[in-house]
Amino acid sequence: MENIQVVLRVRPQNPHESESHDPEIWQVYSSNTIAIDPTKQDDLIRSRKIGIGHRTQFSFSTKITQVL
């Protein structure tokens, strides 16, 4: 069995994303789970950025909290 470690870094939006009014869609729900905000899923499906039935929740080993 492989030992795979997954590290998460959620970055702030860059200027282009902010100017384009791209929504922040990720929510960190626990120390090892991130998911697409349920209130934004319908908009993402309508805009075809995700499909119906696609995974919207992911687990990770650790996250980076330091801001550089």
Protein Blocks (a to p, Z undefined) as FASTA:
>chain_A
ZZdddddddddddfklmmnopacfbdcfbfkbccddfklmmmmmmnopacehiafbdcdf
bdcfbdZZ
